[in-house]
Amino acid sequence: MHAMGLFDWFKSPPPIDAGTLTMIEHAVTAVDPLIRQVAGYQGKLAPAVRHALDYCTDIVARIPGPYEISRAAFATDPLVHALFATADDIETMLASNQCARDLLHDPSFGGGQCCAMLGMRHREKAGFGTQLSGSVVRRDEAQRALYFSDHTLTAPAPDLDTVKNRLRIALFDSLLKGLAGEITSVRAERDDLNKEQAIESAWARSGQSSHAPEAHTRRLDELHARLQSTADALQPAKLLDTLVACLVAPEPYLHLAPVTVSVDRTGIITAEGSGEPLHFAELTGRDQRRWAVMLVMVNQDEARRALERFEFSRRHIVI
């Protein structure tokens, strides 16, 4: 046992599969190609990339649905009824959403149902209204109304498995974009510090500043320390470590939380157990904004009719 364990130290690590290698190179390109200067970067990234992809797969698997989104469903499904103010709003969403418009011209769909992820802003509006308590009607009762806005279809495909795979890659890309944005901010800070240091040095050399020489010295020392910190953060090895850390612990950048809200037929939020429970999930991305998300099915013929009506109304404006 001990001898076997000793020889295990001299074994080469298992080869990285082609799929993981592709995603490693994709991640490095998206974040910073300088990472390729680090020896063995692929081996260091392989487990982190696999972990992040598994994390994204788990998020996609927990998105509720699929639910049918149609005029008929608006009349019969409490969830769809809560998502849209009117049945006409479903048509407006299908006609004005660029993603939905593109799918109608994609020959790979071939008609029938289209699957996608529907994302929306989950909102609540405070107000007053009447409330029935037993046989007593109470007026001017404080109420909160549930509504949704900014409906957007994402990753449309002919089948659910393709949608889920596209979402998995999109979520992985979201992690990379978040980190790339942070690195861009560090570079911008470095450039600003360089300019500030040049100006401060010029003032110190000129001797014309109203500040004492000691103040200039302290300021230059502070700028030098901050520049050194940003320079260290932008070294290839440090960038690799930062990318690995992001992929190993992606939760701060991307997470999904289940949401259950009870409402009555008019969309007023009720106490749990007294209304219709609506189940969806909220996805928080790199910008920390939350989207209510669910998997949906859309009838292509209904979407096409909505688009035709939308285009017709745009061409015929009554003045």
NORRAKA-V888436 format. One line per field, one symbol per residue. burial: # if it has 16 or more other C-alpha atoms within 10 Angstrom, else .. Layout:
burial=???
//
This chain:
burial=...................##.###.##..##..##....##..#########.###.##..#########..#...########.#..########.##..##....#...##########....................######..########.#..##.###..##########..#..##..#..##..#..#..##...........#..##..#..##..#..##.##.##.###.###.##.####....####..####....###..#######...#########.#.###.##..#.........
//
